[in-house]
Amino acid sequence: MFAATVTQTDPDDPLKGLTLGEHPEPVVPEGWTTVTVRAAALNHHDLWTLKGVGISQDRLPIVLGCDASGVDEEGNEVIVHAVIGTPVGGDETLDPARSLLSEKYDGTFAEKVVVPRRNLVPKPAAITFEEAACLPTAWLTAYRMLFDKAGLEPGSTILVQGAGGGVATALIALGRAGGFRVWATSRSQDKRERALALGADRVFETGARLSERVDAVMETVGEATWKHSLSSLRPGGRIVTCGATSGMVAATQLAQVYFLQKSIIGSTMGTREQLGRLAVFLEQTGVRPAIDRVLPLAEAEEGFAAMHRGEVFGKVVFTL
């Protein structure tokens, strides 16, 4: 079958290890099933894998990709939940041995992907395969950050750092639909304007002083925005962090945390049940993912290169 795989890793030239071509069809373990992929979405996770982060060399070559929508063995249209793990208290993200597709098992950038049967979620007919493919990682992460971890009521103000990424654009669209007042930052004027069109109430240059402090900050950037995130938060507010694309180590003024009783909350992906509710939320509200471009999987290098250059607003989707 045709697939996009990582055959070598390089932190400085990650695209060097991206290989497009034939790959053996997957073996189906007991309790797993095969999905014929119709669309798959690109994430920073895939770029990090090509850099060698979170992947052991003995697993190469491995098919890239966490996200997919497609058709199961019975002909049902489905969304693939990317977390492979045993639920702990109903939450598979708490399994210490959990992994994402493309870490231990072949991922979704292929004509077929094999996953546990419980990882399939029905795709609403109102959502296209391309839109559905955006949901399992970036949009599910944003959904959980907003509606689970942030602990906010509608009408609260949230700040989304780095308005162009997949999680950030999902946070803006979901926050607007959920009744939050959404502020967003970006270094790019074009991305700030597009964030306004997506539903942000106000936009700011990265690091700019805000007119008032916010109830929660949604962090995906990390080191480059961390100081601003902490200082922009009201006393008793929360930073919800799901990633750190600019760097994993960020200095923290602890007095701002304990004296002003601010909270720092980690969030990773979401459960299968939350993915199902997210799909229904989109069906009911009419909200749809911002898609930067749709490419055939055979042209995946273009999408990877655009993400590597930081020239993406929303999701890059590959079709098969």
C-alpha positions as CSV (number, residue, x, y, z in Angstrom):
1,M,0.0,0.0,0.0
2,F,1.1,3.6,-0.5
3,A,2.2,5.3,2.7
4,A,4.2,8.2,4.2
5,T,6.9,6.8,6.5
6,V,9.8,8.1,8.6
7,T,12.9,6.2,7.5
8,Q,15.5,8.3,9.4
9,T,15.5,11.2,11.8
10,D,17.3,14.5,11.7
11,P,16.7,17.4,14.2
12,D,18.0,20.0,11.7
13,D,16.6,18.7,8.4
14,P,13.5,16.7,9.4
15,L,12.1,16.3,5.9
16,K,15.1,14.3,4.9
17,G,13.6,11.3,6.6
18,L,10.1,11.6,5.0
19,T,9.7,8.7,2.5
20,L,6.7,8.4,0.2
21,G,6.1,5.0,-1.4
22,E,5.1,1.4,-1.0
23,H,4.9,0.0,2.5
24,P,3.7,-3.5,3.7
25,E,0.0,-3.8,4.5
26,P,-0.7,-3.9,8.2
27,V,-1.2,-7.2,10.2
28,V,-4.4,-7.1,12.2
29,P,-4.0,-8.3,15.8
30,E,-6.9,-9.9,17.7
31,G,-9.4,-7.3,18.8
32,W,-8.2,-4.8,16.2
33,T,-9.7,-3.8,12.9
34,T,-8.8,-2.2,9.6
35,V,-9.9,1.3,8.4
36,T,-9.6,2.3,4.8
37,V,-8.3,5.9,5.1
38,R,-10.1,8.7,3.2
39,A,-8.4,11.6,4.8
40,A,-5.6,12.2,7.4
41,A,-4.4,15.4,9.1
42,L,-0.9,16.6,9.7
43,N,0.2,17.6,13.3
44,H,3.4,19.0,14.8
45,H,3.7,15.5,16.3
46,D,4.6,14.2,12.9
47,L,7.3,16.9,12.4
48,W,8.7,16.1,15.8
49,T,8.9,12.4,14.9
50,L,10.9,13.3,11.8
51,K,13.2,15.2,14.1
52,G,13.7,12.1,16.3
53,V,11.6,13.3,19.3
54,G,9.5,10.6,20.9
55,I,10.5,7.8,18.6
56,S,13.1,5.1,19.1
57,Q,15.3,4.2,16.2
58,D,14.5,0.5,16.4
59,R,10.9,1.3,15.3
60,L,11.9,2.8,12.0
61,P,10.6,2.7,9.4
62,I,7.1,3.5,10.7
63,V,4.1,5.1,9.1
64,L,3.5,8.7,10.2
65,G,0.2,10.2,11.2
66,C,-2.1,10.3,14.2
67,D,-5.4,11.5,12.7
68,A,-7.7,9.9,10.2
69,S,-11.2,9.4,9.0
70,G,-12.4,6.6,6.7
71,V,-14.5,3.5,6.3
72,D,-14.4,0.5,8.6
73,E,-14.7,-3.2,7.5
74,E,-18.5,-3.0,7.7
75,G,-18.7,0.1,5.4
76,N,-19.4,2.6,8.2
77,E,-17.9,6.1,8.1
78,V,-15.7,6.5,11.1
79,I,-13.2,8.8,12.9
80,V,-10.1,7.1,14.3
81,H,-9.2,7.9,17.9
82,A,-5.4,8.2,18.0
83,V,-4.7,7.2,21.6
84,I,-3.8,3.5,22.1
85,G,-4.1,2.6,25.7
86,T,-6.2,1.0,28.5
87,P,-8.6,3.4,30.2
88,V,-7.7,4.3,33.8
89,G,-10.9,5.3,35.5
90,G,-12.4,5.7,32.1
91,D,-9.5,7.8,30.7
92,E,-7.0,6.1,28.4
93,T,-4.8,9.2,28.4
94,L,-3.9,8.3,32.1
95,D,-2.5,4.9,31.1
96,P,1.3,5.2,31.7
97,A,1.9,2.8,28.8
98,R,-0.3,4.7,26.3
99,S,0.9,5.8,22.9
100,L,-0.3,7.7,19.9
101,L,-0.6,6.1,16.5
102,S,2.8,6.4,14.7
103,E,4.8,6.0,18.0
104,K,4.6,2.2,18.6
105,Y,2.1,1.3,15.8
106,D,1.9,2.4,12.2
107,G,0.0,5.6,11.8
108,T,-2.6,7.0,9.5
109,F,-0.7,8.4,6.5
110,A,-1.4,5.3,4.5
111,E,-4.2,3.6,2.5
112,K,-5.1,1.5,5.5
113,V,-4.6,1.8,9.3
114,V,-5.1,-0.9,11.9
115,V,-6.5,0.2,15.3
116,P,-8.3,-1.4,18.3
117,R,-12.1,-1.7,17.6
118,R,-12.9,0.6,20.5
119,N,-11.0,3.4,18.9
120,L,-13.6,3.9,16.2
121,V,-16.1,6.8,16.5
122,P,-19.0,7.3,14.2
123,K,-18.5,10.1,11.7
124,P,-21.6,12.4,11.5
125,A,-22.9,12.6,7.9
126,A,-22.8,16.4,8.1
127,I,-19.0,16.4,8.5
128,T,-16.8,15.7,5.5
129,F,-13.9,13.2,5.7
130,E,-11.5,16.1,5.5
131,E,-13.1,17.9,8.4
132,A,-13.4,14.8,10.4
133,A,-9.7,14.0,10.0
134,C,-8.8,17.2,11.8
135,L,-10.5,16.2,15.0
136,P,-8.6,13.4,16.8
137,T,-5.5,15.3,17.9
138,A,-5.7,19.1,17.5
139,W,-9.4,19.6,17.9
140,L,-9.8,17.0,20.6
141,T,-7.0,18.5,22.5
142,A,-8.6,22.0,22.3
143,Y,-12.0,20.6,23.3
144,R,-10.7,19.0,26.4
145,M,-8.6,22.1,27.3
146,L,-11.7,24.4,27.0
147,F,-14.6,22.3,28.3
148,D,-12.8,20.0,30.8
149,K,-9.5,21.4,32.1
150,A,-10.2,25.2,32.1
151,G,-13.1,25.0,34.5
152,L,-14.7,28.1,33.1
153,E,-18.3,29.2,32.5
154,P,-19.5,30.8,29.2
155,G,-18.8,34.5,29.2
156,S,-15.3,34.0,30.6
157,T,-12.3,35.5,28.8
158,I,-9.6,33.2,27.4
159,L,-6.3,34.1,25.8
160,V,-5.1,31.8,23.0
161,Q,-1.3,32.0,22.4
162,G,0.0,31.6,18.8
163,A,-3.2,31.9,16.7
164,G,-2.1,30.0,13.6
165,G,-1.6,26.4,14.8
166,G,-4.1,23.6,14.6
167,V,-4.9,23.5,18.3
168,A,-5.0,27.3,18.5
169,T,-7.4,27.7,15.6
170,A,-9.6,25.0,17.2
171,L,-9.5,26.8,20.5
172,I,-10.7,30.0,18.8
173,A,-13.6,28.4,16.9
174,L,-14.7,26.2,19.8
175,G,-14.4,29.0,22.3
176,R,-16.5,31.3,20.2
177,A,-19.2,28.6,19.8
178,G,-19.0,27.7,23.5
179,G,-19.8,31.3,24.5
180,F,-16.3,32.4,25.7
181,R,-14.8,35.8,25.0
182,V,-11.7,34.8,22.9
183,W,-8.5,36.8,22.6
184,A,-5.6,35.6,20.6
185,T,-2.0,36.5,19.9
186,S,0.3,36.1,16.8
187,R,3.5,37.6,15.5
188,S,1.9,37.7,12.1
189,Q,-0.6,40.5,11.2
190,D,-2.1,38.2,8.6
191,K,-2.7,35.5,11.2
192,R,-4.2,38.0,13.6
193,E,-6.7,39.1,10.9
194,R,-7.6,35.5,10.1
195,A,-8.1,34.8,13.8
196,L,-10.6,37.6,13.9
197,A,-12.4,36.1,10.9
198,L,-12.4,32.7,12.7
199,G,-14.2,34.2,15.7
200,A,-11.6,35.9,18.0
201,D,-13.0,39.0,19.7
202,R,-9.6,40.7,20.0
203,V,-6.1,40.0,18.7
204,F,-2.7,41.2,19.9
205,E,0.9,41.0,18.8
206,T,2.8,38.3,20.7
207,G,3.9,39.6,24.0
208,A,1.7,42.8,23.9
209,R,0.3,44.1,27.2
210,L,-3.4,43.3,27.4
211,S,-6.1,45.8,28.5
212,E,-7.2,43.5,31.3
213,R,-6.1,40.1,32.7
214,V,-7.9,37.0,31.5
215,D,-9.6,34.1,33.2
216,A,-7.5,31.4,31.5
217,V,-4.6,31.2,29.0
218,M,-4.5,28.3,26.5
219,E,-0.8,27.5,25.9
220,T,0.6,25.5,23.0
221,V,3.7,27.6,22.4
222,G,5.8,27.1,25.5
223,E,9.0,29.0,26.3
224,A,8.5,31.9,23.9
225,T,5.1,33.0,25.4
226,W,5.2,31.5,29.0
227,K,6.2,34.7,30.8
228,H,3.5,36.6,29.0
229,S,0.9,33.9,29.7
230,L,1.6,34.0,33.4
231,S,1.5,37.8,33.7
232,S,-1.7,38.0,31.6
233,L,-3.6,35.8,34.0
234,R,-5.9,37.2,36.7
235,P,-5.5,36.1,40.3
236,G,-7.0,32.6,40.7
237,G,-6.9,32.0,36.9
238,R,-5.5,29.0,35.1
239,I,-3.0,28.3,32.4
240,V,-3.9,25.2,30.5
241,T,-0.9,23.8,28.6
242,C,-0.9,21.0,26.0
243,G,2.5,21.6,24.3
244,A,5.6,23.7,23.8
245,T,6.5,24.1,20.1
246,S,9.0,26.9,20.9
247,G,10.8,25.1,23.8
248,M,10.1,22.8,26.7
249,V,11.9,24.7,29.5
250,A,10.4,28.0,30.6
251,A,11.3,30.1,33.7
252,T,8.4,30.6,36.1
253,Q,8.1,33.3,38.7
254,L,6.8,31.1,41.5
255,A,5.5,34.1,43.5
256,Q,3.1,34.8,40.7
257,V,1.8,31.3,41.1
258,Y,1.4,30.9,44.8
259,F,0.8,34.5,46.0
260,L,-1.8,35.2,43.3
261,Q,-3.1,31.6,43.5
262,K,-2.7,30.9,39.8
263,S,-3.0,27.3,38.5
264,I,-0.9,25.5,35.8
265,I,-2.9,22.6,34.3
266,G,-1.5,20.0,32.0
267,S,-3.7,18.5,29.3
268,T,-3.0,15.8,26.8
269,M,-5.4,14.7,23.9
270,G,-8.7,13.4,25.2
271,T,-10.8,10.3,25.6
272,R,-12.7,8.3,22.9
273,E,-16.0,9.5,24.6
274,Q,-14.8,13.2,24.3
275,L,-14.0,12.6,20.6
276,G,-17.5,11.4,20.1
277,R,-19.0,14.4,21.9
278,L,-16.7,16.8,19.9
279,A,-18.1,15.3,16.6
280,V,-21.7,15.9,17.9
281,F,-20.7,19.4,19.0
282,L,-19.6,20.2,15.4
283,E,-22.7,18.7,14.0
284,Q,-25.0,20.7,16.3
285,T,-23.2,24.1,16.1
286,G,-22.1,24.1,12.5
287,V,-18.5,24.8,13.6
288,R,-15.9,23.4,11.2
289,P,-12.1,23.1,11.3
290,A,-10.0,25.8,9.6
291,I,-8.2,23.9,6.8
292,D,-5.1,25.5,5.4
293,R,-4.8,23.2,2.4
294,V,-5.9,19.7,1.2
295,L,-3.2,17.7,-0.7
296,P,-3.0,14.1,-2.1
297,L,-0.9,12.0,0.2
298,A,1.6,11.7,-2.7
299,E,2.3,15.4,-2.2
300,A,2.7,15.3,1.5
301,E,6.1,16.8,1.4
302,E,4.6,20.2,0.5
303,G,2.4,20.1,3.7
304,F,5.3,19.1,5.9
305,A,7.5,21.8,4.5
306,A,4.8,24.5,5.0
307,M,4.4,23.5,8.6
308,H,8.2,23.4,9.1
309,R,8.4,27.0,7.8
310,G,5.5,28.1,10.1
311,E,3.3,29.1,7.1
312,V,0.2,27.2,8.1
313,F,-3.1,28.6,9.4
314,G,-5.3,25.7,10.6
315,K,-4.9,22.1,9.4
316,V,-3.1,20.5,6.6
317,V,-5.1,17.5,5.3
318,F,-4.0,14.6,3.1
319,T,-6.5,12.7,1.0
320,L,-6.3,9.2,-0.4
